[in-house]
């Protein structure tokens, strides 16, 4: 039986990993894909956002993948290898605080798998600003340096600010996230001959994770008012919130960016946030949320 190709999709919080995977799933590649989604926190909103009607999705939570995820990841990969027929290609979506090379190293310990590369998504709008933060800059560079393919989201891949920020990190050429067909052609159904890169040894900062599985129904106006009071230390927030008149709001916050879109009501409402560890961060998020609910 042929080995199962593995591709790890990494990138920092809010870079656009789930959006890119949705685009890859929509490409007419003729392959049966399986997706493992490693989200941060105790709930997995990213898995709910994947439009994988024909593909298999397994959810993994608490997503640092430095130590704690090893067992769960092995079990999930073992499940994929035991399936008959096996998927044609396995994609692991790493959480934004994970080391993608560490995930590739874990998976490659399985002799029945083949290394199909690390794809790191770079947020073209926020990456240059994030890189200036000394608490997270080494983690960002480690994710980029591990990449076999850099995919730039939200700006053209040759945007001067992004090019300057990346320097010689990662791969060349760099592809735009909108060009899913090119990304699929470079990644899916292929394997690489080189070994997976060693995981980043740079220490990442501590993070505070918060979530709720019982958000109230809110109108768009109420959500906008809520987000206007979001504590400044929150790096990333994502949510599925029911609208009182029906349907559901999909909410994303990355830095100063706010995105609220309406979708057909499906799945369970939930909200999750993450910020840099600090003495007052958890209390600030709790106070913010309690002022709403």
Beta strands, then each sheet from edge to edge (+ up, - down):
strand 1: 4-10
strand 2: 33-38
strand 3: 56-60
strand 4: 89-93
strand 5: 113-123
strand 6: 149-153
strand 7: 174-176
strand 8: 207-212
strand 9: 234-242
strand 10: 248-254
strand 11: 257-263
strand 12: 270-276
sheet 1: 3+ 2+ 4+ 1+ 5+ 6+ 7+
sheet 2: 8+ 12- 9+ 10- 11+
end
